[in-house]
Amino acid sequence: MDDLAHVLKEAFYIAREGRPGVVLVDICKDVQNATGLFDYTQPVELPGFEPYPTIDMDALREAAALINKAERPLIMAGHGVAIAGVARELLQMVERAEIPVVTTLLGTGSIPESHALSLGMGGMHGEAYANRAVQGCDVLVALGMRFDDRITGRLDKFARQAKIVHFELDRAEVGKNIVPDVAVIGNLAVTLPALLEATEPRRHQLWIQQLQEWRDDSTQTDIINYEVDELIPPFVIRQLWHATKDAKPIVVTDVGQHQMWECQYFTHDDANMLITSGGAGTMGFALPAAIGAQMAHPNTLVWAVVGDGGFQMTLQELAVLKQEHDLPVKIAIINNGFLGMVRQWQQFFYDKRYTGTPIWSPDFVKLAAAYSIPALEVHHPSEVAAAIAQANATPGPFIIDFRVLEEVNVYPMVAPGMAVDEGMRRPKPAVLQGYSGIEPSF
């Protein structure tokens, strides 16, 4: 019992300092039942725990030299940029040296996505032109990211032509998946401003022109640019962005197809405005997390974008919305009648053997009424804008059940074992049956 206070202090220190993360404290039953003095004054001393490593300035200067000589530089910005609070410095560096930026899922918003040098998310469901940029650059600067498999694809084919510079706080993450040519260990709040000072003003006209050609090529097959009479998820997400962008909302997503569509079709211009479960991939995350976001930011518009499967895992938290003074969280249910991402893999790799993925859902409008929450059911593209406007104008919570086309797939997609530029691209939307009348070939 006498150790409890000090152990809890150590746990909070580890969780908050350096690279934030979850800490499990296992408290034995006898300690739970005991009484004693709660002394929280003891200093924390953890041999081997290095939350803020000493920065090797020689490595930083070597990184700057590579960037200054690069003809096709590229930045890959991860969650560490937002955690360190250096989005402004990143933008300054990007504009100073004209370096395009690809983001990870949790790095979304590290650079304004409306910026000409933003290429959006890369990786398994990243834009084709973003992944082509990764495979075409000559210097890749990774900022606060861990080279997980969703961003790299096949490791031995990842950015083989590039010199790789890794800026990372956690020494254990460096070289774990991708071995960098230069590693700069330290807090981005210190290393990125120092890199900015050492970076020379540059222009890369040919590289930017090539990237624009790749972007234009991808745009030609993006279904969002075609007239479609069916209600499809990308259209819903884009309309949600149009209707809320001036309010600068916080968007919280669950896990699955809708999560990827949100990253693709909702333009985030600020860091920390997308809250999503990356890494752990927790279905049911969105509603409780949206409640937390709304309570932390009571004057900010909060939208939860959920799937019909994940929403049912924590929908009992609707009671909290009512109990906590009608918290004004708005909920968009992308309802396709499936556990969509798993169904997509079953279609692509298991000959459409849809086992366990078709799901039954309650009438979400009636469910909302049971909680005294207003709700709408939307079936057609013509109804989307008005429904979102009504939700935004309604005090308190609001639910919209978007009954979207069932077998719409997330494109692009990089299959396991493939390089990031070998992914399956969007089929032309002339055939909309399942948004996938064209079978994938890898």
Helices and strands as residue ranges (DSSP letters): H 4-16, H 29-33, H 57-69, E 73-77, H 79-84, H 87-97, E 101-103, E 118-121, H 128-136, E 139-143, H 149-152, G 155-157, E 163-168, G 171-173, E 182-185, H 188-198, H 205-219, G 223-225, H 233-244, G 245-247, E 250-253, H 257-265, E 274-275, H 286-296, E 302-307, H 308-314, G 315-317, H 318-323, E 330-335, H 340-349, H 364-370, E 375-378, G 381-383, H 384-393, E 398-403, G 420-422, G 433-435
